[in-house]
Amino acid sequence: MASEGDIVVSAMINLLSAIAFLVAFAVLRLQPFNDRVYFPKWYLKGVRASPRSSGPFLRKFVNLDFRTYLRFLNWMPHALKMPQPELIDHAGLDSAVYIRIYLLGLKIFVPITLLAFAVLVPVNWTGEALKHSEDLTFSDIDKLSISNIPSGSQKLWTHIAMAYVFSFWTLYVLYKEYEIVTALRLHFLASEHRRPDQFTVLVRNVPPDPDEPVSEHVEHFFRVNHPDHYLTHQVVYNANNLAKLVAKKKGMENWLTYYQTKYERDPTKRPKTKTGFWGLWGKTVDAIDYYASEIDKLIEEEDAEREKVTNDPKAIVPAAFVSFKSRWAAAVCAQTQQSRNPTIWLTEWAPEPRDVYWNNLSIPYVSLNVRRLLMLVALFFLTFFFMIPIALVQSMASIEGIEKVLPFLKPLIELDFIKSVVQGFLPGIALKIFLAILPTILMIMSKIEGFTSISSLERISAAKYHLFILVNVFLGSIIAGAAFEQLKTFLDQSPTEIPKTVGVAIPIRATFFITYIMVDGWAGIAAEVLRLVPLIMFHVKNTFLVKTDRDREQAMDPGSISFSICEPRIQLYFLLGLVYSVVTPILLPFIIVFFAFAYMVFRHQIINVYDQKYESGAAFWPDVHRRITIGLIISQLLLMGLMSTKDAAQSTPVILVLPVLTIWFHKVCKGRFESAFVKFPLQEAMVKDTLERATEPNLNLKAYLHDAYVHPVFKEAGAEGSATPAMDEEESNYLVATKRSSRACSNAETGSDVV
Amino acid sequence: MASEGDIVVSAMINLLSAIAFLVAFAVLRLQPFNDRVYFPKWYLKGVRASPRSSGPFLRKFVNLDFRTYLRFLNWMPHALKMPQPELIDHAGLDSAVYIRIYLLGLKIFVPITLLAFAVLVPVNWTGEALKHSEDLTFSDIDKLSISNIPSGSQKLWTHIAMAYVFSFWTLYVLYKEYEIVTALRLHFLASEHRRPDQFTVLVRNVPPDPDEPVSEHVEHFFRVNHPDHYLTHQVVYNANNLAKLVAKKKGMENWLTYYQTKYERDPTKRPKTKTGFWGLWGKTVDAIDYYASEIDKLIEEEDAEREKVTNDPKAIVPAAFVSFKSRWAAAVCAQTQQSRNPTIWLTEWAPEPRDVYWNNLSIPYVSLNVRRLLMLVALFFLTFFFMIPIALVQSMASIEGIEKVLPFLKPLIELDFIKSVVQGFLPGIALKIFLAILPTILMIMSKIEGFTSISSLERISAAKYHLFILVNVFLGSIIAGAAFEQLKTFLDQSPTEIPKTVGVAIPIRATFFITYIMVDGWAGIAAEVLRLVPLIMFHVKNTFLVKTDRDREQAMDPGSISFSICEPRIQLYFLLGLVYSVVTPILLPFIIVFFAFAYMVFRHQIINVYDQKYESGAAFWPDVHRRITIGLIISQLLLMGLMSTKDAAQSTPVILVLPVLTIWFHKVCKGRFESAFVKFPLQEAMVKDTLERATEPNLNLKAYLHDAYVHPVFKEAGAEGSATPAMDEEESNYLVATKRSSRACSNAETGSDVV
């Protein structure tokens, strides 16, 4: 067990590294040549012009105004200043609600911490269970924890009473927060902006019809069954090949622009290139001519493919976006069953156009079921048995293994220094690589499961990751041994035995988790704000790869909050806080510091850096709510197990009331709020329709919706050519057009800051 | 363990009693004076006139045509003759689908039995595990069961393979049956008859409005949010008091008629009565004058109450039946969310008018949640701890207890004969009384939970009863000891240990369950067809109580299938069949005889006897399907436990695949079929609407729906007075009017058969 001295040292080291990151951030963010790394959001919004466009040369790269350094921490109040409505307008509801998760952590744990320190810490301190055993070296942390209460002591009722208070407080805060987020979402959905998805329903599993193609079939079906409301529809093309061609052509065009710029600067020398990969090898040719001819070829290919896709009936997948004359009619169609066979003509709210995951629109119903089953089994094995292949790789990646496969490295490896590095480094690397690619694996699994929007893919991946963290980080840290060994132990134990086994280990592992919070939480968040990897990547790309403005824009890479990775990690802190609130309250301040710090940092990031890829209107909140509730139930069950090992078995029924009430609370919340996240009430739709009819009686909705749900590959082609009237109207829609209009803005800067 | 001799004896006794019941039935049903007991359905339909209305006096009571006795079994082919569409038309879809449960049992178990006897019985017979232990007396039944296979034998793989075959066959049959029932339901719903519930939605939790009463509030809300579709609505009155008064008045009127008839027959003597309870004590008065004046008083009271209910805004509960202009609009409203707060303006399909459970329409959302939680806890204690109060009662109801409370009975009780009877009889009686009233208790619990239709109340009660049977009859018979002791054992055992504990006991209890099937199944069904209790009750009532025709009609008491009691009991047979199919195949023929016999008997009963109280369109099928699936999963888990005690632990993962697949199958079926039972597809609604608009362009729908959803107490008052045009139209609707029109028919017979 770590003494409190160890904790202090660990806290110091982590605090120092966190502060070092923060100081580095404070200095680096003031340098103009880092501006695009730390404020990309403003560039994308078109609000911020390049700071390097004026002034002396050095000023363009280094900030020499030393007064600004004195205020190096003022990004913190800045980050907190923006009021929530403005924040929602600036960064979208998803991001604004995402940072509310950290705020929720503060709301739950600050009062709990105060109460725990006022009541539980004194009770634990006067427990005296650990004083008598002089031979063991118990740290002061254990004296402040429930371990210091002797078995069977009446003082344990204080802990049970506190468990009740903490649980009810958590549930109260959760309820209030659900209420607030629901109101935010409904207000957001009911906000003034017209959006294509408000009028549109995604129809999947259109049954094949021998007499007419998909497009006519869809139109006839909805004309018949929604006669007064059907407006138009958009079939979905299988445009994967076309998208590849378009991407290839874009790359070529970038090279062409690059060489043309080069040639303009130095017209004496025509640039040359090689035909091989990245121009590194192959036959040397004239670059401009080569790329021009390649592009011509690709344009022809693309046209052929486009022709094929648009004319070949087989390229149309059995899905469509059907738009209605009013929000009311779309709400009706999305919420009702169309056909007597519930596996065809499936309707659901269309995701926002940016949010559509095009590849999954055509999966038939049966296939979907099989995929889900397979992925469920795969998830089970991944969660419990992932250590087996990794152990195999580790055993192969030993010194002996390397010597066998790569014998020429033998003399090098046999050096003592290198040998120890390899031995210390190799065993962990397979695990580290696995953990690094795990979110990607989970995302691929979710994609195989066939969800149709990026937001739902992220939500499902988050659920999988949450399970993995719960089993392998939380349980895995408490009980030694790989997950599949735990699984076997648990299966052989009685259901009442499991909380005991885990419960007993809980107080012992408190110091480990405090260290974990400091390393993963504090230092991790500080690293987040520094953006070291994007910073390096930007400068590397800017120096070596950037050829055109579009390239620079891509090098800027604002990134976005990866909900599927970050949210399950936050859940671990909620779980730790709830589990230890009664057992070892000393852990709580560390949790609070994490939540407060993370709240500030992420608020800064969503204001200045991240650019959301889609807007789901906080559709993830029911998941967040459910997982915190799961954490609460776990904490209650573990407390029950711990208590029964403390000779307080008579308390079991008293504590058992808590999980029952918590599950019931979850059901009540679900009934009360969840529908706001999956349905759209007719009353709201009618209010908006009526308002719109009154304010814009001559709105041409059909033109507005004309190509809202066209596959992006067709859209970009259209944007390059002549923009239709529908396109112009769409440009005024901030949600759809964020990316495009921002691109337009940065195009306007063309030439001003080419390196 | 019972030898096969015991089984044969038991089978003989039960067969004999079953045959005795059947012979008694065959004779009794031919007697004209029993005609109303055995063919009430035809009386209610108005097809059968009283057989006693013509012919000599004796012929009215006893059938002297001895030729008919020779064909005493011809009710069986008769029962099987009616084709299914006619059956649905005659008895309703609920009943027709109900008997398909027995047919499903045959479909599942006949092939399984054949295969088990062809494969498993020979394998078990040659197992030879039991031959070597000569000291134990194993019956031949055990030689045919899996007990005869030695531990670790490779022959056990045959059983596992058979478990796969049986599971897949069961799933296949279940899927096909779900498909058939779904088609039947959809066809039934789409059948030609217009019904008020097709156009109507039940709205609950209408929020209070300070400015306008409920009725206006509902109208305004739906006029605004369904502007083109809203037709009319009907508020719900809290008419419980009024209903009581009306019932009381009816009783009085019956007495008046009775005395008037008596006086007409013998005008010399004015009948007298006493003012006390049932005319048994109190002051003697002139009967006709007394009842006439009492009725006058009640009419006044009733008018006052009626006035109060219709005018007092507080008597209107916050619920309403809202009707729409088309089925399409009703389907839309029922399936969508109306308000941004999902706990108000809750819409659901209106139950059929007869099916409405009026008392539960006004329960607010929060109260509903609290009620469900409380009932869940109550159900848990009822299921696992019901033996505790019964044991208490039993300990009090001993000889000593009686002597203490009623000392004057002491000399009587001390007689040896009576003592032994009391001692044998008393301990069981508390349990028997409890089991007899259990379905009523469960129904009351379901009513407290607040479901709004009688059909859903029955379904929920059935689910509760199923749990009780599963725990207390199935598990309770396998493992000795009360349920709460089992619960403790199970909680202290590991999850892998439970299937083992139960699995080991399975083969041992085979003979017990065979006896159970014969007593409860065979003899029980034979008793069902004899209708002994209704037969006796009818003749008792007819002799002593029947005063008017309406009384006779009530004495006839056709009854109806009590889904909430019968269906969970059938499930036990499915469970037994599935569990023993691999373990002790010799049990299967008993199951098959039960299903075949029950199918025939219940087919006869629904054709000739039962009169359904409502029609839910087989809405219970998803429950039936789910419970059979649960039985299948239980059988697979128990087989897994049994196998691991047979030193075949390596088979565990092989068998584990089965429950996973079964759960997945259940999910697929749910997705594929369940929506047909909870939603109404728009396509179907549109087809019917269009058809109706073409065939009856001048239909006055508002008049048709005018008082379809009026509380029955108002309706009957209206029917006694002048019938509105809406009423007449409604009378022609066979589904709503069954009861009333049948009543009209029996009224037409007035005087023809007064005793």
Chai-1 contact restraints between the chains, C-beta under 6 A:
chainA,res_idxA,chainB,res_idxB,connection_type,confidence,min_distance_angstrom,max_distance_angstrom,comment,restraint_id
A,L186,B,R340,contact,1.0,0.0,6.0,A-B,restraint_1
A,N225,B,L682,contact,1.0,0.0,6.0,A-B,restraint_2
A,N225,B,Q683,contact,1.0,0.0,6.0,A-B,restraint_3
A,N225,B,M686,contact,1.0,0.0,6.0,A-B,restraint_4
A,V332,B,V332,contact,1.0,0.0,6.0,A-B,restraint_5
A,V332,B,T336,contact,1.0,0.0,6.0,A-B,restraint_6
A,Q335,B,Q335,contact,1.0,0.0,6.0,A-B,restraint_7
A,Q335,B,T336,contact,1.0,0.0,6.0,A-B,restraint_8
A,T336,B,V332,contact,1.0,0.0,6.0,A-B,restraint_9
A,T336,B,Q335,contact,1.0,0.0,6.0,A-B,restraint_10
A,T336,B,L682,contact,1.0,0.0,6.0,A-B,restraint_11
A,Q337,B,S675,contact,1.0,0.0,6.0,A-B,restraint_12
A,Q337,B,K679,contact,1.0,0.0,6.0,A-B,restraint_13
A,Q337,B,P681,contact,1.0,0.0,6.0,A-B,restraint_14
A,Q338,B,L682,contact,1.0,0.0,6.0,A-B,restraint_15
A,Q338,B,Q683,contact,1.0,0.0,6.0,A-B,restraint_16
A,S339,B,P681,contact,1.0,0.0,6.0,A-B,restraint_17
A,S339,B,Q683,contact,1.0,0.0,6.0,A-B,restraint_18
A,R340,B,L186,contact,1.0,0.0,6.0,A-B,restraint_19
A,R340,B,P681,contact,1.0,0.0,6.0,A-B,restraint_20
A,R340,B,E684,contact,1.0,0.0,6.0,A-B,restraint_21
A,P342,B,S675,contact,1.0,0.0,6.0,A-B,restraint_22
A,T343,B,R672,contact,1.0,0.0,6.0,A-B,restraint_23
A,N369,B,V668,contact,1.0,0.0,6.0,A-B,restraint_24
A,L373,B,W664,contact,1.0,0.0,6.0,A-B,restraint_25
A,L491,B,P495,contact,1.0,0.0,6.0,A-B,restraint_26
A,L491,B,T496,contact,1.0,0.0,6.0,A-B,restraint_27
A,D492,B,S494,contact,1.0,0.0,6.0,A-B,restraint_28
A,Q493,B,S494,contact,1.0,0.0,6.0,A-B,restraint_29
A,S494,B,D492,contact,1.0,0.0,6.0,A-B,restraint_30
A,S494,B,Q493,contact,1.0,0.0,6.0,A-B,restraint_31
A,S494,B,S494,contact,1.0,0.0,6.0,A-B,restraint_32
A,P495,B,L491,contact,1.0,0.0,6.0,A-B,restraint_33
A,T496,B,L491,contact,1.0,0.0,6.0,A-B,restraint_34
A,W664,B,L373,contact,1.0,0.0,6.0,A-B,restraint_35
A,V668,B,N369,contact,1.0,0.0,6.0,A-B,restraint_36
A,R672,B,T343,contact,1.0,0.0,6.0,A-B,restraint_37
A,S675,B,Q337,contact,1.0,0.0,6.0,A-B,restraint_38
A,S675,B,P342,contact,1.0,0.0,6.0,A-B,restraint_39
A,K679,B,Q337,contact,1.0,0.0,6.0,A-B,restraint_40
A,P681,B,Q337,contact,1.0,0.0,6.0,A-B,restraint_41
A,P681,B,S339,contact,1.0,0.0,6.0,A-B,restraint_42
A,P681,B,R340,contact,1.0,0.0,6.0,A-B,restraint_43
A,L682,B,N225,contact,1.0,0.0,6.0,A-B,restraint_44
A,L682,B,T336,contact,1.0,0.0,6.0,A-B,restraint_45
A,L682,B,Q338,contact,1.0,0.0,6.0,A-B,restraint_46
A,Q683,B,N225,contact,1.0,0.0,6.0,A-B,restraint_47
A,Q683,B,Q338,contact,1.0,0.0,6.0,A-B,restraint_48
A,Q683,B,S339,contact,1.0,0.0,6.0,A-B,restraint_49
A,E684,B,R340,contact,1.0,0.0,6.0,A-B,restraint_50
A,M686,B,N225,contact,1.0,0.0,6.0,A-B,restraint_51
